[in-house]
Amino acid sequence: MGHILLLDAGGTITSRPNADGALAASDAEDRLAGLLPEGAPLVRVWRVHSGLSEAMSFSDMASVAAAVVESQARPQVDGIVVAHGTDVMEEVAFLVDLVASADKPVVFTGAQRAAGRGRSDGPRNLRDAITAAASPAMVRAGVVIAFAGRLIPARQAVKIHTSDMRAFRARDGVEGRVVGRSVLPPPGRRVRLAPLPLMTPSEAVELVALGAGSAAPLIAAAPGLGLKGLVLCALGRGNVGPSALEAVKAAIAAGLVVVVASRCPEGASAPDYATGLALQKAGAIFAGDLGASQARIALATLLATHDRDAAVEAFRRMAQVA
């Protein structure tokens, strides 16, 4: 008989107040047991991470991805739910989307309010995630995040609120739903590239957020720090100021891969303006519909599995997939 495998990866959904009253990781063996819904499909639990997600390293994230890939290969597993912290959920979900197959549903979920802190959203989110993971309609849908009744593709997921229970949405607005026992997958079928090799992403890729009047020191320092890649959380459509533009040109000349994403929560980046076109002519890659978080995970994964030129070409193909 098949079952849903629940990977316990920690986070708020399993946290408890510490001696100071602040939420902290719990080591309780049954920390998810009280949240499992009655009447759900058969669920088995495998703990893969104990702490809160803000402390996760790339190695921890790769361990979660490895657990998903291994679980998909088990004939008795019908679908996989990952209970995870929300702080880096969009990154880990997208990493899994890059390396896992789509043959069995993979659904991430978590909570904004911990058990024991008033009305927790954990039980509802976990119920919806299990329902989605058990649904044949979710086969080939890719990795999704189940939150507040929404099913959000990992490629498009962004955390939009620090505390509201409707924490996540899709950057392009294309989402599915769980309504009771009914599952409506995200509409449309996204083109999926072949899964990447399962590797720990390169730690030599950083994210630089730009604002009004941002100068260039952080970008200029990147080559001397041993970095291989930068993802710019750029202005608007993917624009930068003059000093930042010159620093990007120098970084690319020094061998760094530079990806341009937007700091906007919706929409794609593209070289529509003069500074964006100058970035592209200098060799920067535009992230397209990928958010900055996903762009960094993609570049870090590609640089861990490809040489520089192959990583650049693979990222360009990935950014063109919609």
Sequence and secondary structure as in RCSB ss.txt:
>XXXX:A:sequence
MGHILLLDAGGTITSRPNADGALAASDAEDRLAGLLPEGAPLVRVWRVHSGLSEAMSFSDMASVAAAVVESQARP
QVDGIVVAHGTDVMEEVAFLVDLVASADKPVVFTGAQRAAGRGRSDGPRNLRDAITAAASPAMVRAGVVIAFAGR
LIPARQAVKIHTSDMRAFRARDGVEGRVVGRSVLPPPGRRVRLAPLPLMTPSEAVELVALGAGSAAPLIAAAPGL
GLKGLVLCALGRGNVGPSALEAVKAAIAAGLVVVVASRCPEGASAPDYATGLALQKAGAIFAGDLGASQARIALA
TLLATHDRDAAVEAFRRMAQVA
>XXXX:A:secstr
  EEEEEE  SGGG EE TTS EE    TTTTGGGS TT   EEEEE   S GGG  HHHHHHHHHHHHHHHT T
TEEEEEEE  STTHHHHHHHHHHHS SSS EEEE  SS TTSSS SHHHHHHHHHHHHT GGGTTS  EEEETTE
EEEGGGEEE  SS S  EEETT   EEEETTEEE  SS              SSEEEEE  TT  SHHHHHTGGG
T SEEEEEEBTTTB  HHHHHHHHHHHHTT EEEEEESSSSS     SHHHHHHHHHT EE TT  HHHHHHHHH
HHHHHS HHHHHHHHHHHHH  
